[in-house]
Amino acid sequence: MDERIRAVLGDEEAWIVGGAVRDRLLGREVVDLDVACRDPRAAALSYARRFGGAAFSLSERHGAWRVATRGVDQTVDFTPLGAGIEADLASRDFTFNAVALRVGTGDALDPHGGRADVRAGIVRAVSDTVFVDDPLRLLRAVRFEDELGFRMDGRTESLLRAFVALVTEPAGERVLAELRRLSAAGFRRLDEVGLLEPLGGRLDERVGALDDADFRLVAVFRENLRRLPISNELARYASVLLRATRPTDASPRAIHRFRRATEPWALDALAFVGAPELAGVVEVARRDEPSEPLVRGDELELASGPEIGRILAVIDEERAAGTISTRDEALALARSLAGVEVRG
C-alpha cells in the first residue's frame, strides 16, 4: 500500500492514516491514501512529478495537499504531522480512523483501540469534543454505522444526542454529500437519534420505495430539499415527484397523462405515489411510443401561440388512447378543437 509513498519520502517519518487504514483492516479495497508527513507540499509535488498527476493545496490553513493521479480514480492526500503522529490521531473523529501505519515498516500505532473496535463493529468517538470540533461528524457517525454495519457505543451516541443542534452548522455542500451516501436504514437511524428534524427532514415510509439517493432525498426532505445546495437537475426531479399524482387506472389514456407529467422519471414517480405495480404498463407505453407525431404544429396553419401546443397535446393523448391513428383523423380533431378550418 505504501511503496510509492516510500519511494518519494525515503526514510522520512511518515504515516498512512485514516480511511485507508480502516479499509485495509476491514478487507476492503483501498483507493485513496491519507499520508501524514513533515512537509506535505514538497511530498505532494514530488509524488506528482514521479508518478503523474496534479498536485494542489487542499487547505492553506491546515497545510494539506492532494495529488489526483492521471487515468486512475485515486487521490493521495498529504497532511502535516504537526505536533506528532499521536497528536494527529488524538484529533481524529472515531477510533477506527485513528490507527496509523508507519511508511516503510508497516508498524501500527493504535493508541485508541481502533483495531479492536473494527473487529467489534463499534463506532467510538476518540474524544468528548469530536462533534464540537467538527459538527459534520454527527452525520458521519450515522453514515459509518450505515455503510459499515457498525453501531455507536453508548458514550458516543450520548455525545451525539447532546449536540444534535450543531448539525446545521456545516456547509450545505458537506451536509448534502453525507446525506447522499445514506441508505433508507441510514435515514431511519438519522431520525432515531434526532438529527433529521433540525435539517428539515421528516421520515417518510417511501424512503425505501426505490434504491436511489436522489429519490431518498426527495422522500425525506420534500420541499425543504431546496434548503440544500442541490443541482438544477435534482430540483427538477424533486418538482416532478412532488407534483405527481397516482394514475386513475391502467388505461392508455391515464398512463399517457401520467407520463406526460412525469417523464423522464415516470418509473420513479410511480414508486413515489405508491403505484409500482404500474411500472410494466409504463415500460410498454415507452416501448410502443410512436417515433413521429401524426401532425406537426406548422402543418396546422394556425396563429402561433399556446393554443397550438394544447391542440397537439390533445392529439397525442387521443392517439395514445386509440381514438385516432391517422394524419387525417388528427387534422379533423384539430379543426374541431380550433373551431376554424385547418388545411391538410
Rosetta silent file (secondary structure, phi, psi, omega in degrees, C-alpha in Angstrom):
SEQUENCE: MDERIRAVLGDEEAWIVGGAVRDRLLGREVVDLDVACRDPRAAALSYARRFGGAAFSLSERHGAWRVATRGVDQTVDFTPLGAGIEADLASRDFTFNAVALRVGTGDALDPHGGRADVRAGIVRAVSDTVFVDDPLRLLRAVRFEDELGFRMDGRTESLLRAFVALVTEPAGERVLAELRRLSAAGFRRLDEVGLLEPLGGRLDERVGALDDADFRLVAVFRENLRRLPISNELARYASVLLRATRPTDASPRAIHRFRRATEPWALDALAFVGAPELAGVVEVARRDEPSEPLVRGDELELASGPEIGRILAVIDEERAAGTISTRDEALALARSLAGVEVRG
SCORE:     score description
SCORE:     0.000 S_00000001
   1 L     0.000  -23.239 -171.865    0.000    0.000    0.000 S_00000001
   2 L  -119.819   16.030 -176.580    2.905    2.382    0.657 S_00000001
   3 H   -59.590  -45.604 -179.058    5.579    1.520   -1.952 S_00000001
   4 H   -67.818  -37.934  178.927    5.120    4.759   -3.894 S_00000001
   5 H   -63.510  -42.476  179.767    4.970    6.824   -0.720 S_00000001
   6 H   -65.786  -36.869  179.518    8.202    5.285    0.480 S_00000001
   7 H   -63.103  -31.567 -179.258    9.818    5.908   -2.890 S_00000001
   8 H   -83.328  -42.204 -172.160    9.006    9.611   -2.536 S_00000001
   9 H   -97.584  -13.076  179.473    9.725   10.103    1.169 S_00000001
  10 L    62.119 -130.914 -178.048   12.511    7.568    1.727 S_00000001
  11 L   -90.789    4.957  178.414   13.282    7.117    5.428 S_00000001
  12 L   -60.978  143.990  178.536   11.487   10.296    6.453 S_00000001
  13 L   -64.439  124.367  177.570    8.888    9.753    9.161 S_00000001
  14 E  -154.594  150.292 -175.706    5.504    9.347    7.525 S_00000001
  15 E  -135.046  137.843  169.839    2.322    7.520    8.391 S_00000001
  16 E   -87.757  127.477 -172.190   -0.637    6.230    6.437 S_00000001
  17 L  -134.091  174.383  170.670   -3.709    7.218    8.428 S_00000001
  18 L    73.967 -142.238 -171.720   -7.493    7.485    8.280 S_00000001
  19 H   -62.714  -30.544  179.760   -9.812    5.678    5.929 S_00000001
  20 H   -62.461  -43.063  178.708   -7.085    3.801    4.046 S_00000001
  21 H   -68.170  -43.903  178.618   -6.024    2.012    7.224 S_00000001
  22 H   -57.243  -47.742 -178.092   -9.634    1.410    8.244 S_00000001
  23 H   -65.224  -34.918  176.848  -10.498   -0.103    4.865 S_00000001
  24 H   -64.761  -42.443  178.032   -7.418   -2.301    4.978 S_00000001
  25 H   -63.095  -31.072 -179.687   -8.447   -3.596    8.404 S_00000001
  26 H   -85.347   -5.690 -178.097  -11.909   -4.319    7.012 S_00000001
  27 L    77.004   20.142  179.420  -10.509   -6.144    3.986 S_00000001
  28 L   -93.599  159.468  177.641  -11.939   -3.532    1.626 S_00000001
  29 L   -63.963  132.099  177.700  -10.244   -2.152   -1.462 S_00000001
  30 L   -94.906  117.778 -177.626   -8.001    0.776   -0.598 S_00000001
  31 L  -106.860  -56.029 -176.372   -8.411    3.537   -3.169 S_00000001
  32 L  -103.086  141.456 -179.635   -7.468    6.846   -1.568 S_00000001
  33 E  -111.898  146.786  174.963   -4.490    7.373    0.730 S_00000001
  34 E  -125.972  115.201 -173.382   -4.013    9.888    3.536 S_00000001
  35 E  -117.103  123.085  175.320   -0.359   10.373    4.474 S_00000001
  36 E   -94.106  124.479 -176.721    0.823   12.370    7.470 S_00000001
  37 E  -148.429  176.338 -174.965    4.333   13.731    6.899 S_00000001
  38 L   -74.212  -38.008 -176.138    6.613   16.656    7.756 S_00000001
  39 L  -131.931   84.721 -176.192    6.288   18.652    4.515 S_00000001
  40 H   -57.581  -39.778 -178.396    3.005   17.900    2.693 S_00000001
  41 H   -62.276  -50.685 -179.847    3.636   20.405   -0.102 S_00000001
  42 H   -62.722  -39.647 -179.758    7.045   19.017   -1.021 S_00000001
  43 H   -65.151  -42.509 -179.342    5.773   15.440   -0.760 S_00000001
  44 H   -65.430  -45.144 -179.615    2.767   16.127   -3.000 S_00000001
  45 H   -63.860  -40.823  178.902    4.811   17.896   -5.664 S_00000001
  46 H   -65.957  -41.671  179.159    7.417   15.141   -5.652 S_00000001
  47 H   -62.449  -43.590 -178.900    4.740   12.427   -5.858 S_00000001
  48 H   -64.964  -41.145  179.354    3.030   14.158   -8.795 S_00000001
  49 H   -64.736  -40.215 -173.423    6.304   14.588  -10.691 S_00000001
  50 H   -78.441  -39.540 -172.997    7.337   10.993  -10.161 S_00000001
  51 H  -115.714    0.122  178.234    4.081    9.154  -10.735 S_00000001
  52 L    86.939  145.484  178.985    1.989   11.654  -12.685 S_00000001
  53 L   131.839  179.552 -178.535   -0.984   13.686  -11.619 S_00000001
  54 E  -113.263  126.336  177.808   -1.931   17.125  -10.411 S_00000001
  55 E  -101.747  134.073  179.301   -0.827   18.403   -7.020 S_00000001
  56 E  -151.944  156.724 -178.494   -2.801   21.189   -5.379 S_00000001
  57 E   -74.343  131.191  174.810   -3.396   22.693   -1.962 S_00000001
  58 E   -88.735  -36.123 -176.993   -6.428   21.384   -0.087 S_00000001
  59 E  -156.561  112.001  175.979   -6.172   23.803    2.801 S_00000001
  60 L   -65.198  -35.487 -178.954   -3.747   26.657    3.286 S_00000001
  61 L   -64.033  -44.381 -176.018   -4.867   26.899    6.884 S_00000001
  62 L   -96.282   -9.215  176.698   -4.162   23.237    7.667 S_00000001
  63 L    76.743   19.920 -178.313   -1.312   22.768    5.191 S_00000001
  64 E   -88.109  144.104  178.279   -2.856   19.763    3.442 S_00000001
  65 E  -129.011  152.181  179.763   -2.087   18.898   -0.199 S_00000001
  66 E  -128.389  145.930  171.296   -3.690   16.461   -2.631 S_00000001
  67 E  -119.610  119.434  173.925   -2.473   14.613   -5.701 S_00000001
  68 E   -96.674  113.781 -174.443   -5.110   13.484   -8.195 S_00000001
  69 L   -78.081  147.064 -177.312   -3.456   10.770  -10.266 S_00000001
  70 L   -76.781  136.534  173.504   -3.934   10.644  -14.016 S_00000001
  71 L    72.537    1.498 -179.325   -6.086    7.925  -15.537 S_00000001
  72 L  -133.714  136.555  179.430   -6.907    6.422  -12.134 S_00000001
  73 L   -81.296   73.156 -176.402   -9.787    7.262   -9.828 S_00000001
  74 L  -147.487  145.540  173.211   -7.472    7.770   -6.868 S_00000001
  75 E  -127.913  151.206  173.630   -6.244   10.601   -4.694 S_00000001
  76 E  -125.109  118.915  179.094   -3.324   10.814   -2.309 S_00000001
  77 E  -102.107  134.953  175.467   -3.593   13.406    0.456 S_00000001
  78 E  -113.765  122.555 -178.698   -0.555   14.646    2.333 S_00000001
  79 E  -122.071  154.301 -176.137   -1.236   16.265    5.705 S_00000001
  80 E   -75.360  142.531  175.596    1.183   17.769    8.219 S_00000001
  81 L   -70.545  -29.674  177.926    2.384   15.778   11.207 S_00000001
  82 L    59.014 -118.934 -177.253    2.393   18.930   13.265 S_00000001
  83 L   -79.980    4.014  179.114    2.930   18.014   16.901 S_00000001
  84 L   121.143  164.118 -174.108    3.470   14.376   16.004 S_00000001
  85 H   -65.663  -35.654 -179.519    1.512   11.329   14.960 S_00000001
  86 H   -67.170  -38.009  176.170   -0.068   10.716   18.362 S_00000001
  87 H   -66.704  -37.146  177.084   -1.432   14.255   18.452 S_00000001
  88 H   -60.243  -47.573 -178.330   -2.709   13.760   14.893 S_00000001
  89 H   -66.917  -34.245 -179.858   -4.552   10.593   15.866 S_00000001
  90 H   -67.956  -19.377 -179.098   -5.974   12.209   19.008 S_00000001
  91 L   -90.937   -2.387 -175.679   -7.594   14.887   16.818 S_00000001
  92 L   -83.158  172.491 -170.449   -9.460   12.409   14.615 S_00000001
  93 L   -79.212  -62.081 -173.201  -13.134   11.518   14.807 S_00000001
  94 E  -122.807  154.533 -170.037  -13.566    7.814   15.535 S_00000001
  95 H   -59.125  -34.575 -178.806  -11.166    5.203   16.810 S_00000001
  96 H   -73.164  -11.114  172.831  -11.127    3.155   13.603 S_00000001
  97 H   -99.305    4.569 -177.551   -9.918    6.287   11.796 S_00000001
  98 L  -115.064   38.079  174.599   -7.236    6.865   14.440 S_00000001
  99 L  -115.073  136.573 -178.123   -4.945    3.990   13.516 S_00000001
 100 E  -124.620  145.594  175.053   -1.669    4.711   11.709 S_00000001
 101 E  -116.709  126.750 -178.666    0.755    2.540    9.759 S_00000001
 102 E   -70.322  126.447  177.787    4.381    3.636    9.550 S_00000001
 103 L   -65.501  131.012  178.967    5.504    4.048    5.944 S_00000001
 104 L   101.863  -46.033 -177.809    8.343    1.648    5.230 S_00000001
 105 L  -104.471  -27.136 -176.994    7.920   -0.682    8.200 S_00000001
 106 L    78.372    4.413  178.860    4.155   -1.155    8.349 S_00000001
 107 L   -61.827  138.327 -177.678    4.271   -0.862   12.143 S_00000001
 108 E   -97.163  140.096  172.288    0.856    0.018   13.553 S_00000001
 109 E  -118.969  119.284 -172.569    0.136    2.759   16.043 S_00000001
 110 L  -139.294   69.912 -174.113   -3.260    2.336   17.678 S_00000001
 111 L   -72.396  -13.827 -175.062   -3.482    4.400   20.870 S_00000001
 112 L  -113.804    9.677  176.425   -7.308    4.466   20.973 S_00000001
 113 L    74.563   31.743 -177.449   -8.124    0.813   20.328 S_00000001
 114 H   -65.534  -36.628 -179.672   -9.372    1.293   16.789 S_00000001
 115 H   -65.487  -38.923  176.895   -8.461   -2.196   15.605 S_00000001
 116 H   -64.931  -37.623  179.131  -10.487   -3.786   18.395 S_00000001
 117 H   -69.628  -32.108  173.324  -13.437   -1.551   17.524 S_00000001
 118 H   -61.983  -46.890 -179.792  -13.204   -2.638   13.869 S_00000001
 119 H   -63.155  -34.657 -177.440  -13.403   -6.267   14.975 S_00000001
 120 H   -88.203   -9.545 -179.130  -16.327   -5.484   17.290 S_00000001
 121 L    70.967   44.743 -175.791  -18.154   -3.273   14.774 S_00000001
 122 E  -116.578  134.266  168.855  -18.199   -0.192   17.003 S_00000001
 123 E   -95.600  108.782 -175.313  -18.255    3.497   16.088 S_00000001
 124 L  -123.888  127.385  178.849  -16.474    5.061   19.061 S_00000001
 125 E   -66.281  140.054  178.138  -15.579    8.742   19.415 S_00000001
 126 L   -68.390  -38.632 -178.360  -11.896    9.430   20.013 S_00000001
 127 L  -144.550  172.488 -179.484  -12.683   12.223   22.479 S_00000001
 128 L   -75.262   -9.010 -176.179  -15.593   14.029   24.094 S_00000001
 129 L  -106.951    9.445 -173.013  -15.116   17.037   21.801 S_00000001
 130 H   -59.243  -38.811 -176.301  -15.276   15.310   18.391 S_00000001
 131 H   -80.028  -28.026  174.989  -18.699   16.703   17.493 S_00000001
 132 H   -73.536  -39.570 -179.569  -17.919   20.203   18.731 S_00000001
 133 H   -62.675  -36.854  177.763  -14.616   20.215   16.830 S_00000001
 134 L  -153.392   99.513 -176.790  -16.437   19.377   13.588 S_00000001
 135 L   -61.305  -18.034  176.640  -20.256   19.046   13.662 S_00000001
 136 H   -61.054  -22.785  179.697  -20.243   17.207   10.320 S_00000001
 137 H   -63.690  -20.867  174.297  -19.082   14.231   12.360 S_00000001
 138 H   -59.005  -46.000  178.471  -22.629   13.958   13.694 S_00000001
 139 H   -72.971  -37.347 -179.827  -23.711   12.837   10.233 S_00000001
 140 H   -62.642  -35.077  179.010  -20.534   10.847    9.658 S_00000001
 141 H   -60.094  -45.901  178.909  -21.201    8.766   12.768 S_00000001
 142 H   -69.769  -39.332  179.678  -24.543    7.632   11.385 S_00000001
 143 H   -63.759  -38.766  177.332  -23.138    7.212    7.879 S_00000001
 144 H   -66.149  -40.766  173.943  -20.367    4.949    9.176 S_00000001
 145 H   -54.456  -46.792 -174.822  -22.946    2.877   11.032 S_00000001
 146 H   -67.154  -48.891 -175.793  -24.921    2.607    7.816 S_00000001
 147 H   -72.362  -38.091 -173.350  -22.061    1.862    5.430 S_00000001
 148 H   -96.316  -11.363 -175.492  -20.065   -0.464    7.657 S_00000001
 149 L    73.570   25.564  179.910  -22.877   -2.178    9.521 S_00000001
 150 L   -93.802 -178.703  176.058  -21.428   -0.869   12.796 S_00000001
 151 E  -143.965  140.554  176.049  -23.133    0.655   15.820 S_00000001
 152 E   -65.822  142.527  171.353  -22.182    3.551   18.062 S_00000001
 153 L   -73.877  167.209 -173.754  -21.224    2.668   21.607 S_00000001
 154 H   -60.202  -41.438 -179.307  -23.347    4.182   24.362 S_00000001
 155 H   -63.945  -43.742 -178.130  -20.974    7.039   25.188 S_00000001
 156 H   -65.832  -42.365  178.669  -20.660    8.134   21.566 S_00000001
 157 H   -65.246  -37.117  177.391  -24.409    8.050   20.975 S_00000001
 158 H   -64.114  -41.462  176.627  -24.987   10.055   24.147 S_00000001
 159 H   -61.562  -44.644 -179.481  -22.467   12.651   22.960 S_00000001
 160 H   -60.285  -47.492 -178.589  -24.152   12.802   19.573 S_00000001
 161 H   -63.680  -28.889 -179.444  -27.612   13.299   21.065 S_00000001
 162 H   -73.027  -21.143 -174.971  -26.246   16.072   23.282 S_00000001
 163 L  -120.241   23.617 -177.197  -25.005   18.042   20.290 S_00000001
 164 H   -58.866  -29.052 -177.953  -27.695   17.440   17.643 S_00000001
 165 H   -64.176  -19.241 -178.926  -28.357   21.186   17.404 S_00000001
 166 H   -79.302   -7.455 -172.069  -24.929   21.624   15.821 S_00000001
 167 H   -65.308  -19.392  179.594  -25.865   19.568   12.766 S_00000001
 168 H   -86.649   -2.855 -174.895  -26.962   22.667   10.836 S_00000001
 169 L   -77.989  -35.838 -178.739  -23.585   24.385   11.209 S_00000001
 170 L   -64.238  158.690  177.533  -21.507   22.656    8.482 S_00000001
 171 L   -58.140  144.674 -177.303  -21.590   23.980    4.928 S_00000001
 172 H   -57.662  -35.716  179.550  -24.548   22.737    2.925 S_00000001
 173 H   -61.870  -39.320 -179.756  -22.298   21.032    0.369 S_00000001
 174 H   -70.648  -40.149  178.813  -20.706   18.912    3.088 S_00000001
 175 H   -63.288  -46.503 -178.636  -24.072   18.021    4.609 S_00000001
 176 H   -61.050  -40.524  179.918  -25.516   17.046    1.230 S_00000001
 177 H   -60.501  -38.643  178.095  -22.523   14.841    0.448 S_00000001
 178 H   -70.915  -43.212 -178.477  -23.090   12.870    3.650 S_00000001
 179 H   -62.218  -36.560 -178.022  -26.850   12.586    3.138 S_00000001
 180 H   -64.703  -20.905 -177.139  -26.405   11.252   -0.390 S_00000001
 181 L   -91.958   -1.869 -178.694  -24.461    8.300    0.985 S_00000001
 182 L   -84.998  140.368  171.283  -27.189    7.159    3.395 S_00000001
 183 L   -83.126  179.650  176.375  -29.431    4.200    2.697 S_00000001
 184 H   -59.797  -40.972  178.371  -33.063    4.103    3.753 S_00000001
 185 H   -64.267  -34.007  177.656  -31.946    2.469    7.012 S_00000001
 186 H   -64.005  -40.148  177.449  -29.436    5.273    7.456 S_00000001
 187 H   -67.443  -35.962  177.690  -32.181    7.887    7.254 S_00000001
 188 H   -64.427  -39.121  178.064  -34.235    5.941    9.783 S_00000001
 189 H   -68.503  -38.280  177.107  -31.268    5.956   12.125 S_00000001
 190 H   -58.303  -41.131  178.080  -30.743    9.675   11.493 S_00000001
 191 H   -68.725  -40.040 -177.257  -34.318   10.238   12.609 S_00000001
 192 H   -61.032  -38.950 -177.237  -33.933    7.941   15.600 S_00000001
 193 L   -90.725    1.604  173.023  -31.005    9.904   17.050 S_00000001
 194 L    90.248   14.784 -178.164  -32.672   13.273   16.409 S_00000001
 195 L   -91.761  -17.852 -173.222  -30.557   14.593   13.539 S_00000001
 196 L   -75.294  -45.928 -176.084  -33.169   14.569   10.784 S_00000001
 197 H   -60.794  -44.102  179.394  -35.632   17.187   12.041 S_00000001
 198 H   -60.385  -25.425  179.304  -33.068   20.009   12.535 S_00000001
 199 H   -84.772   -4.553 -179.883  -32.054   19.587    8.887 S_00000001
 200 L    94.898   10.856 -178.724  -35.663   19.981    7.722 S_00000001
 201 L   -96.978  161.693  177.609  -36.288   16.297    7.073 S_00000001
 202 L  -145.780  127.657 -177.440  -39.145   14.057    8.081 S_00000001
 203 L   -62.599  131.880 -177.305  -39.113   10.288    7.946 S_00000001
 204 L  -129.755  138.005 -177.997  -41.432    9.018    5.230 S_00000001
 205 H   -60.438  -20.411 -179.679  -42.386    5.419    4.551 S_00000001
 206 H   -76.976   -5.596 -175.609  -41.495    5.988    0.894 S_00000001
 207 H   -57.747  -28.083 -179.410  -37.815    6.441    1.756 S_00000001
 208 H  -103.848   11.795 -176.571  -37.224    2.773    0.971 S_00000001
 209 L   -72.924  -21.748 -179.146  -39.511    2.501   -2.044 S_00000001
 210 L  -146.983  134.284 -178.753  -36.644    2.932   -4.503 S_00000001
 211 L   -84.697   79.112 -177.121  -32.933    2.314   -4.045 S_00000001
 212 L  -151.876  131.668 -175.620  -31.773    5.691   -5.301 S_00000001
 213 H   -61.705  -44.761 -179.287  -30.018    8.519   -3.445 S_00000001
 214 H   -64.319  -40.827  179.661  -31.990   11.323   -5.117 S_00000001
 215 H   -60.674  -44.344 -179.407  -35.283    9.539   -4.512 S_00000001
 216 H   -63.087  -40.027  178.963  -34.491    9.160   -0.811 S_00000001
 217 H   -61.358  -42.806  179.690  -33.614   12.846   -0.518 S_00000001
 218 H   -66.469  -42.986 -178.739  -36.942   13.870   -2.055 S_00000001
 219 H   -62.311  -36.131 -175.144  -38.902   11.429    0.105 S_00000001
 220 H   -86.041  -40.729 -172.667  -37.271   12.691    3.292 S_00000001
 221 H  -103.084  -19.830  178.838  -36.920   16.433    2.661 S_00000001
 222 H    46.128 -128.293 -176.982  -39.695   17.141    0.144 S_00000001
 223 H   -63.103  -26.438 -178.963  -39.981   20.944   -0.339 S_00000001
 224 H   -72.424   -7.490  178.765  -37.233   21.541    2.225 S_00000001
 225 H   -59.892  -28.204 -179.223  -34.734   19.900   -0.099 S_00000001
 226 H   -70.189   -9.757  173.288  -34.210   23.320   -1.665 S_00000001
 227 H   -68.859  -22.995 -179.742  -32.581   24.458    1.564 S_00000001
 228 L   -93.689  156.770 -177.458  -29.611   22.372    0.499 S_00000001
 229 L   -78.159   67.591 -177.228  -27.322   23.302   -2.431 S_00000001
 230 L   -82.106  159.753  178.433  -28.865   20.831   -4.853 S_00000001
 231 L   -74.611  163.736  176.488  -28.279   20.841   -8.604 S_00000001
 232 H   -62.049  -36.460  179.505  -30.839   22.164  -11.083 S_00000001
 233 H   -63.675  -43.865  178.722  -31.371   18.601  -12.281 S_00000001
 234 H   -67.019  -35.158  177.115  -32.191   17.386   -8.781 S_00000001
 235 H   -62.953  -41.704  177.714  -34.505   20.371   -8.291 S_00000001
 236 H   -65.698  -42.420  178.513  -36.413   19.409  -11.452 S_00000001
 237 H   -59.326  -47.177 -179.882  -36.544   15.777  -10.364 S_00000001
 238 H   -62.409  -41.207 -179.698  -37.909   16.750   -6.954 S_00000001
 239 H   -61.580  -41.921  179.371  -40.506   19.043   -8.518 S_00000001
 240 H   -63.534  -47.677 -177.891  -41.764   16.253  -10.783 S_00000001
 241 H   -65.053  -40.266 -176.552  -42.049   13.724   -7.964 S_00000001
 242 H   -71.923  -25.014  177.730  -43.736   16.142   -5.573 S_00000001
 243 H   -88.933  -13.458 -173.283  -46.351   17.152   -8.184 S_00000001
 244 L   -65.665  141.336  173.566  -47.046   13.604   -9.324 S_00000001
 245 L  -123.317  147.301 -176.451  -50.468   12.073   -8.693 S_00000001
 246 L   -61.503  134.218  175.988  -51.306    8.408   -8.908 S_00000001
 247 L   -55.724  141.955 -178.304  -52.793    7.338  -12.281 S_00000001
 248 L   -65.595  -29.644  177.515  -56.539    6.871  -12.018 S_00000001
 249 L  -164.048 -170.390 -177.591  -56.208    3.448  -13.631 S_00000001
 250 L   -98.454   17.088 -179.085  -54.009    1.475  -16.014 S_00000001
 251 L   -68.767  154.710  177.630  -55.770    2.663  -19.163 S_00000001
 252 H   -54.705  -38.329 -179.820  -53.663    4.025  -22.038 S_00000001
 253 H   -65.159  -47.277 -178.652  -55.168    7.468  -21.512 S_00000001
 254 H   -64.019  -40.312  179.838  -54.367    7.569  -17.790 S_00000001
 255 H   -68.551  -37.621  177.456  -50.840    6.278  -18.345 S_00000001
 256 H   -62.003  -44.866 -179.703  -50.267    8.813  -21.115 S_00000001
 257 H   -63.579  -41.159  179.233  -51.323   11.657  -18.847 S_00000001
 258 H   -64.043  -44.391 -179.668  -49.113   10.377  -16.063 S_00000001
 259 H   -65.622  -38.731  179.796  -46.102   10.042  -18.356 S_00000001
 260 H   -60.266  -32.540 -178.085  -46.678   13.480  -19.843 S_00000001
 261 H   -87.424  -17.761 -169.330  -46.420   14.935  -16.336 S_00000001
 262 H  -125.954  -13.608 -179.358  -43.504   12.844  -15.060 S_00000001
 263 L   -65.343  147.314    9.553  -41.139   11.739  -17.825 S_00000001
 264 L   -89.027   18.517 -175.625  -38.260   11.053  -17.918 S_00000001
 265 L  -114.602   33.921 -175.699  -38.822    9.957  -14.310 S_00000001
 266 H   -61.224  -40.460 -178.447  -42.164    8.195  -14.659 S_00000001
 267 H   -66.820  -41.242  176.177  -40.973    4.971  -13.018 S_00000001
 268 H   -63.284  -40.102 -179.849  -39.535    6.857  -10.050 S_00000001
 269 H   -64.585  -35.928  175.945  -42.758    8.847   -9.820 S_00000001
 270 H   -60.129  -44.424  178.113  -44.766    5.617   -9.723 S_00000001
 271 H   -62.691  -37.897 -177.291  -42.733    4.493   -6.719 S_00000001
 272 H   -68.677  -36.482 -179.019  -43.252    7.892   -5.088 S_00000001
 273 L   -91.088    4.712  175.825  -47.048    7.836   -5.477 S_00000001
 274 L    77.463   33.767  179.001  -47.247    4.221   -4.344 S_00000001
 275 L  -129.519   50.393 -178.216  -48.112    2.600   -7.660 S_00000001
 276 H   -64.890  -19.631  179.723  -45.074    0.459   -8.536 S_00000001
 277 H   -66.423  -14.812  179.273  -47.372   -2.230   -9.923 S_00000001
 278 H   -91.778    4.365 -177.803  -47.936    0.004  -12.944 S_00000001
 279 H   -59.197  -41.204 -179.798  -44.251    0.020  -13.897 S_00000001
 280 H   -62.877  -38.081  179.552  -44.755   -2.666  -16.523 S_00000001
 281 H   -65.539  -41.702  178.560  -47.562   -0.685  -18.156 S_00000001
 282 H   -65.125  -41.356  179.988  -45.360    2.427  -18.313 S_00000001
 283 H   -63.795  -38.257  176.455  -42.474    0.454  -19.793 S_00000001
 284 H   -65.330  -42.351  178.979  -44.766   -0.917  -22.507 S_00000001
 285 H   -62.029  -39.185  176.361  -46.024    2.593  -23.255 S_00000001
 286 H   -63.246  -45.448 -177.758  -42.447    3.795  -23.580 S_00000001
 287 H   -63.698  -38.761 -175.296  -41.565    0.946  -25.896 S_00000001
 288 H   -91.540    3.228 -177.828  -44.602    1.451  -28.114 S_00000001
 289 L   -63.452  128.671 -179.180  -44.423    5.238  -28.251 S_00000001
 290 L   -59.966  145.188 -179.488  -44.508    6.400  -31.907 S_00000001
 291 L   -79.071  -21.312 -179.024  -41.275    7.869  -33.206 S_00000001
 292 L  -131.112  146.044  176.291  -43.112   10.598  -35.171 S_00000001
 293 L   -73.800  158.719  176.235  -46.233   12.659  -34.407 S_00000001
 294 L   -66.797  -35.004 -178.098  -49.304   12.351  -36.581 S_00000001
 295 L  -151.047  147.841  179.606  -49.169   16.069  -37.311 S_00000001
 296 L  -104.990  160.951 -177.122  -46.823   18.943  -36.506 S_00000001
 297 H   -58.746  -39.452 -178.022  -47.679   22.396  -35.307 S_00000001
 298 H   -71.873  -13.523  178.540  -46.614   24.147  -38.533 S_00000001
 299 H   -82.472  -13.498 -178.084  -48.937   21.885  -40.502 S_00000001
 300 L   -80.902  -19.296 -179.363  -51.993   23.267  -38.708 S_00000001
 301 L    51.671   46.424  174.481  -51.541   26.731  -40.214 S_00000001
 302 L  -110.289  160.572  176.742  -52.830   28.383  -37.097 S_00000001
 303 L   -61.493  136.477 -178.593  -51.525   31.522  -35.449 S_00000001
 304 L   -62.552  148.769 -179.363  -48.578   30.685  -33.241 S_00000001
 305 L   152.481  179.436 -176.813  -49.270   30.554  -29.525 S_00000001
 306 H   -62.682  -22.076 -179.197  -50.178   28.245  -26.650 S_00000001
 307 H   -61.767  -37.798  179.213  -53.336   27.077  -28.457 S_00000001
 308 H   -62.592  -44.736  179.254  -51.227   25.044  -30.894 S_00000001
 309 H   -60.750  -39.803  179.142  -49.464   23.312  -28.021 S_00000001
 310 H   -64.102  -43.434 -178.835  -52.787   22.500  -26.405 S_00000001
 311 H   -64.558  -44.318  179.949  -54.191   21.033  -29.615 S_00000001
 312 H   -63.907  -35.353  178.349  -51.098   18.916  -30.240 S_00000001
 313 H   -66.125  -39.670  177.530  -51.235   17.607  -26.679 S_00000001
 314 H   -65.480  -40.884  178.263  -54.854   16.537  -27.160 S_00000001
 315 H   -60.491  -45.141  179.166  -53.946   14.825  -30.444 S_00000001
 316 H   -61.443  -40.654 -179.168  -51.123   12.930  -28.732 S_00000001
 317 H   -67.273  -43.029  179.957  -53.421   11.845  -25.931 S_00000001
 318 H   -66.185  -34.867  176.077  -56.157   10.647  -28.265 S_00000001
 319 H   -64.699  -43.818  178.472  -53.611    8.754  -30.293 S_00000001
 320 H   -63.574  -35.714 -179.893  -52.311    7.086  -27.120 S_00000001
 321 H   -77.166  -12.357  176.551  -55.881    6.265  -26.097 S_00000001
 322 L    89.515   10.580 -179.229  -56.511    4.705  -29.501 S_00000001
 323 L   -83.929  -21.117  173.916  -59.330    7.004  -30.668 S_00000001
 324 L  -136.213  155.381 -178.941  -57.311    8.276  -33.655 S_00000001
 325 L  -147.499   -3.725 -177.153  -54.476    6.741  -35.627 S_00000001
 326 L  -124.202  165.888  178.680  -54.063    8.649  -38.908 S_00000001
 327 H   -64.661  -41.641  179.930  -52.998   12.111  -40.014 S_00000001
 328 H   -61.058  -40.482  178.556  -56.447   12.866  -41.452 S_00000001
 329 H   -66.537  -36.334  177.912  -58.064   11.980  -38.129 S_00000001
 330 H   -65.673  -41.428  179.100  -55.582   14.206  -36.333 S_00000001
 331 H   -66.931  -38.657  177.947  -56.359   17.145  -38.633 S_00000001
 332 H   -62.934  -41.724  178.001  -60.083   16.623  -38.198 S_00000001
 333 H   -64.392  -41.276  179.524  -59.664   16.665  -34.435 S_00000001
 334 H   -61.731  -40.596  178.854  -57.536   19.810  -34.683 S_00000001
 335 H   -61.338  -43.330 -178.715  -60.279   21.524  -36.740 S_00000001
 336 H   -68.195  -33.709  179.115  -62.887   20.706  -34.143 S_00000001
 337 H   -74.273  -36.501 -177.874  -60.668   21.929  -31.323 S_00000001
 338 H   -81.686  -25.416 -177.338  -59.661   25.134  -33.071 S_00000001
 339 L    72.834   15.987  177.177  -63.111   25.953  -34.366 S_00000001
 340 L  -136.573  170.709  179.693  -61.527   27.012  -37.676 S_00000001
 341 L   -74.738  127.736  174.177  -60.560   25.380  -40.898 S_00000001
 342 L  -112.211  119.242 -177.222  -57.280   23.507  -40.658 S_00000001
 343 L   -73.770  150.716 -179.700  -55.798   22.668  -44.043 S_00000001
 344 L  -103.103    0.000    0.000  -54.471   19.222  -44.649 S_00000001
